[in-house]
């Protein structure tokens, strides 16, 4: 895997993610996939450590051309950074 590229993907997705710290919700760029309501935000508590949202997988495959293992890596990194941003 090209970790340098994958880390840039993580950084890009993070830069496009809005976090509502008060409500503990986040609005990721992959929430605008047509199968979802536009601008749908997710509770941060819903960030599964095991599997990414289907819309995240689609976003990573279609926008960045990632394979299954690369998507898992990007999800793990993305999830950890989002959770770390919360003031717990």
Backbone as a chain_set.jsonl record, in Angstrom:
{"seq": "XXXXXXXXXXXXXXXXXXXXXXXXXXXXXXXXXXXXXXXXXXXXXXXXXXXXXXXXXXXXXXXXXXXXXXXXXXXXXXXXXXXXXXXX", "coords": {"N": [[0.838, -1.186, 0.0], [0.406, 2.253, -0.674], [1.182, 4.292, 1.599], [1.732, 6.984, 1.903], [0.161, 8.241, -0.069], [-2.368, 7.325, 0.809], [-2.54, 8.551, 3.321], [-2.71, 11.174, 2.504], [-5.211, 11.073, 1.318], [-6.777, 10.63, 3.6], [-6.264, 13.059, 4.93], [-7.438, 14.827, 3.084], [-10.171, 14.061, 3.09], [-10.73, 14.61, 5.767], [-10.351, 17.386, 5.742], [-12.576, 18.173, 4.402], [-14.597, 17.593, 6.086], [-17.042, 18.563, 8.359], [-17.319, 19.332, 11.787], [-19.516, 19.232, 14.456], [-19.079, 20.151, 17.484], [-20.606, 20.639, 19.776], [-22.983, 19.207, 19.419], [-21.917, 16.764, 18.965], [-21.654, 15.596, 16.399], [-20.921, 14.853, 12.974], [-20.299, 16.046, 9.676], [-19.551, 14.576, 6.912], [-17.779, 14.535, 3.693], [-18.709, 12.414, 2.197], [-21.341, 12.189, 2.746], [-22.996, 13.287, 0.923], [-23.713, 11.592, -1.065], [-25.93, 10.392, -3.506], [-27.776, 8.406, -2.538], [-28.227, 9.074, 0.037], [-29.729, 11.559, 2.158], [-29.088, 14.929, 1.234], [-26.356, 16.548, 2.782], [-26.402, 15.122, 5.218], [-25.806, 14.575, 8.573], [-23.792, 12.676, 10.852], [-23.931, 10.968, 14.001], [-21.143, 11.135, 16.127], [-20.692, 9.003, 17.757], [-21.478, 6.887, 16.221], [-19.401, 5.969, 14.722], [-18.077, 3.224, 13.671], [-15.606, 0.944, 14.795], [-15.072, -1.228, 13.293], [-16.207, -1.462, 10.671], [-16.525, 0.627, 7.825], [-18.926, 3.196, 6.89], [-21.231, 2.379, 4.281], [-21.455, 4.433, 2.38], [-19.036, 5.735, 2.71], [-17.243, 3.856, 1.763], [-18.035, 3.753, -0.95], [-17.472, 6.412, -1.691], [-14.649, 6.498, -1.336], [-13.842, 4.564, -3.194], [-14.876, 5.539, -5.657], [-14.009, 8.245, -5.845], [-11.276, 8.257, -5.136], [-10.251, 5.875, -6.068], [-9.677, 3.632, -4.469], [-8.891, 0.368, -3.131], [-10.328, -2.456, -1.311], [-8.722, -3.033, 1.013], [-7.272, -0.661, 1.242], [-9.336, 1.158, 1.704], [-10.164, 0.286, 4.233], [-7.9, 0.959, 5.761], [-7.858, 3.779, 5.452], [-10.34, 4.403, 6.61], [-9.903, 3.592, 9.29], [-7.878, 5.383, 10.094], [-9.152, 7.872, 9.637], [-11.42, 7.689, 11.326], [-10.185, 7.507, 13.887], [-8.946, 10.012, 14.063], [-11.128, 11.787, 13.935], [-12.49, 11.084, 16.306], [-10.498, 11.723, 18.16], [-10.55, 14.457, 18.016], [-12.583, 15.284, 19.607], [-13.511, 16.861, 22.641], [-13.139, 15.111, 25.125]], "CA": [[0.0, 0.0, 0.0], [1.099, 3.542, -0.721], [0.684, 4.993, 2.787], [1.835, 8.429, 1.695], [-1.062, 8.608, -0.794], [-3.535, 7.075, 1.657], [-2.579, 9.599, 4.34], [-3.216, 12.375, 1.834], [-6.656, 10.863, 1.178], [-7.329, 10.885, 4.934], [-6.201, 14.507, 5.147], [-8.414, 15.485, 2.218], [-11.511, 13.792, 3.612], [-10.843, 15.378, 7.01], [-10.473, 18.817, 5.434], [-13.925, 18.38, 3.875], [-15.53, 17.162, 7.126], [-17.4, 19.57, 9.362], [-17.621, 18.715, 13.07], [-20.304, 20.013, 15.408], [-18.606, 19.667, 18.777], [-21.684, 20.716, 20.762], [-23.932, 18.118, 19.17], [-21.12, 15.556, 18.736], [-22.032, 15.074, 15.085], [-20.015, 15.288, 11.921], [-20.842, 16.083, 8.317], [-18.447, 14.221, 6.021], [-18.056, 14.751, 2.27], [-19.395, 11.263, 1.616], [-22.77, 12.207, 3.094], [-23.768, 13.847, -0.183], [-23.96, 10.558, -2.067], [-27.367, 10.467, -3.804], [-28.63, 7.498, -1.769], [-28.482, 9.696, 1.331], [-30.207, 12.94, 2.1], [-27.95, 15.838, 1.147], [-25.875, 17.148, 4.028], [-26.792, 14.325, 6.375], [-24.723, 14.455, 9.539], [-23.773, 11.43, 11.61], [-23.429, 11.085, 15.37], [-19.773, 10.623, 16.217], [-20.772, 7.691, 18.417], [-21.785, 5.848, 15.23], [-18.185, 5.614, 13.993], [-17.721, 1.847, 13.996], [-14.19, 0.616, 14.619], [-14.944, -2.44, 12.484], [-16.509, -1.316, 9.25], [-16.937, 1.977, 7.44], [-20.241, 3.386, 6.282], [-21.236, 2.047, 2.854], [-21.21, 5.643, 1.592], [-17.602, 6.004, 2.799], [-16.613, 2.916, 0.827], [-18.332, 4.233, -2.307], [-16.718, 7.657, -1.89], [-13.227, 6.171, -1.497], [-13.649, 3.819, -4.45], [-15.182, 6.355, -6.831], [-13.238, 9.492, -5.907], [-9.835, 8.029, -4.992], [-9.859, 4.614, -6.696], [-9.095, 2.749, -3.467], [-9.385, -0.999, -3.028], [-10.92, -2.796, -0.023], [-7.743, -2.881, 2.093], [-6.959, 0.759, 1.361], [-10.501, 1.793, 2.338], [-10.094, -0.063, 5.661], [-6.842, 1.774, 6.362], [-8.309, 5.176, 5.475], [-11.408, 4.475, 7.605], [-9.301, 3.504, 10.627], [-7.195, 6.656, 10.368], [-10.179, 8.92, 9.656], [-12.21, 7.496, 12.551], [-9.372, 7.845, 15.05], [-8.716, 11.457, 14.1], [-12.399, 12.429, 14.284], [-12.727, 10.841, 17.729], [-9.486, 12.472, 18.913], [-10.878, 15.895, 17.986], [-13.612, 15.584, 20.61], [-12.949, 17.232, 23.938], [-13.615, 14.202, 26.185]], "C": [[0.879, 1.243, 0.0], [0.554, 4.412, 0.421], [0.767, 6.505, 2.65], [0.574, 8.936, 0.972], [-2.285, 8.454, 0.101], [-3.656, 8.121, 2.769], [-3.038, 10.926, 3.75], [-4.721, 12.276, 1.621], [-7.335, 11.155, 2.513], [-7.37, 12.385, 5.195], [-7.246, 15.25, 4.317], [-9.831, 15.286, 2.734], [-11.739, 14.569, 4.911], [-11.055, 16.864, 6.733], [-11.872, 19.166, 4.924], [-15.008, 17.985, 4.885], [-15.778, 18.308, 8.099], [-17.795, 18.84, 10.639], [-18.398, 19.704, 13.925], [-19.966, 19.453, 16.787], [-19.713, 19.667, 19.825], [-22.65, 19.539, 20.642], [-23.242, 16.754, 19.017], [-21.572, 14.819, 17.474], [-20.996, 15.561, 14.076], [-20.695, 15.16, 10.57], [-19.681, 15.818, 7.364], [-18.791, 14.469, 4.557], [-18.814, 13.595, 1.642], [-20.864, 11.222, 1.985], [-23.626, 12.765, 1.964], [-23.971, 12.853, -1.328], [-25.473, 10.465, -2.28], [-28.274, 9.555, -2.989], [-28.954, 8.041, -0.379], [-29.097, 11.068, 1.13], [-28.996, 13.853, 1.994], [-27.629, 16.402, 2.525], [-26.359, 16.412, 5.275], [-25.604, 14.226, 7.317], [-24.91, 13.177, 10.353], [-23.38, 11.709, 13.054], [-22.024, 10.48, 15.431], [-19.758, 9.251, 16.879], [-21.048, 6.558, 17.43], [-20.562, 5.423, 14.418], [-17.71, 4.226, 14.423], [-16.224, 1.607, 13.812], [-13.986, -0.541, 13.638], [-15.203, -2.245, 11.002], [-16.974, 0.105, 8.948], [-18.37, 2.002, 6.916], [-20.166, 2.963, 4.812], [-20.943, 3.275, 1.982], [-19.742, 6.05, 1.622], [-16.852, 5.114, 1.808], [-16.807, 3.402, -0.609], [-17.518, 5.476, -2.62], [-15.24, 7.353, -2.154], [-12.931, 5.436, -2.799], [-13.819, 4.735, -5.656], [-14.303, 7.6, -6.958], [-11.738, 9.221, -5.936], [-9.351, 6.723, -5.598], [-9.256, 3.614, -5.729], [-9.689, 1.349, -3.538], [-9.847, -1.253, -1.589], [-9.954, -2.569, 1.141], [-7.371, -1.413, 2.312], [-8.097, 1.515, 2.043], [-10.476, 1.509, 3.835], [-9.051, 0.795, 6.377], [-7.301, 3.224, 6.511], [-9.405, 5.351, 6.519], [-10.831, 4.494, 9.026], [-8.66, 4.835, 11.005], [-8.197, 7.798, 10.523], [-10.955, 8.867, 10.971], [-11.424, 7.933, 13.778], [-9.167, 9.357, 15.173], [-9.99, 12.205, 14.481], [-12.653, 12.276, 15.788], [-11.743, 11.641, 18.583], [-9.787, 13.97, 18.965], [-11.922, 16.28, 19.025], [-12.981, 15.893, 21.955], [-13.496, 16.35, 25.081], [-12.693, 14.338, 27.374]], "O": [[1.953, 1.267, 0.6], [-0.403, 5.165, 0.241], [-0.048, 7.226, 3.225], [-0.005, 9.947, 1.369], [-3.138, 9.34, 0.152], [-4.765, 8.527, 3.116], [-3.688, 11.717, 4.434], [-5.431, 13.276, 1.729], [-8.352, 11.847, 2.555], [-8.391, 12.918, 5.629], [-7.866, 16.197, 4.8], [-10.606, 16.24, 2.807], [-12.818, 15.121, 5.127], [-11.845, 17.52, 7.412], [-12.299, 20.317, 5.006], [-16.197, 18.037, 4.573], [-14.843, 18.937, 8.594], [-18.52, 17.846, 10.59], [-17.995, 20.854, 14.097], [-20.493, 18.421, 17.201], [-19.751, 18.779, 20.677], [-23.074, 18.959, 21.642], [-23.906, 15.72, 18.95], [-21.83, 13.615, 17.48], [-20.295, 16.547, 14.302], [-21.543, 14.295, 10.351], [-18.915, 16.727, 7.045], [-19.966, 14.599, 4.211], [-19.501, 13.788, 0.639], [-21.571, 10.302, 1.573], [-24.854, 12.721, 2.04], [-24.358, 13.239, -2.431], [-26.223, 10.461, -1.304], [-29.436, 9.895, -2.766], [-29.844, 7.531, 0.301], [-28.991, 11.658, 0.055], [-27.967, 13.574, 2.61], [-28.522, 16.693, 3.321], [-26.69, 17.043, 6.279], [-24.513, 13.835, 6.902], [-26.021, 12.674, 10.518], [-22.571, 12.601, 13.306], [-21.768, 9.428, 14.844], [-18.891, 8.429, 16.582], [-20.87, 5.388, 17.77], [-20.683, 4.596, 13.514], [-17.018, 4.087, 15.431], [-15.642, 2.011, 12.805], [-12.864, -0.802, 13.204], [-14.491, -2.804, 10.168], [-17.722, 0.705, 9.72], [-18.94, 0.974, 6.552], [-19.138, 3.171, 4.167], [-20.262, 3.164, 0.963], [-19.248, 6.646, 0.665], [-15.945, 5.566, 1.109], [-15.855, 3.453, -1.388], [-16.935, 5.581, -3.699], [-14.652, 7.892, -3.091], [-11.896, 5.659, -3.427], [-13.0, 4.712, -6.575], [-13.9, 7.964, -8.062], [-11.004, 9.877, -6.675], [-8.144, 6.482, -5.639], [-8.402, 2.819, -6.123], [-10.834, 1.163, -3.949], [-9.765, -0.36, -0.745], [-10.333, -1.974, 2.149], [-7.179, -0.982, 3.449], [-7.857, 2.405, 2.859], [-10.744, 2.409, 4.632], [-9.3, 1.296, 7.474], [-7.148, 3.822, 7.577], [-9.406, 6.345, 7.244], [-11.227, 5.312, 9.856], [-8.875, 5.347, 12.103], [-8.086, 8.601, 11.45], [-11.122, 9.884, 11.643], [-11.951, 8.658, 14.622], [-9.214, 9.905, 16.274], [-9.94, 13.152, 15.265], [-12.995, 13.249, 16.46], [-12.124, 12.178, 19.623], [-9.323, 14.666, 19.868], [-12.126, 17.464, 19.295], [-12.013, 15.245, 22.354], [-14.254, 16.841, 25.918], [-12.893, 13.67, 28.389]]}, "num_chains": 1, "name": "protein.A"}
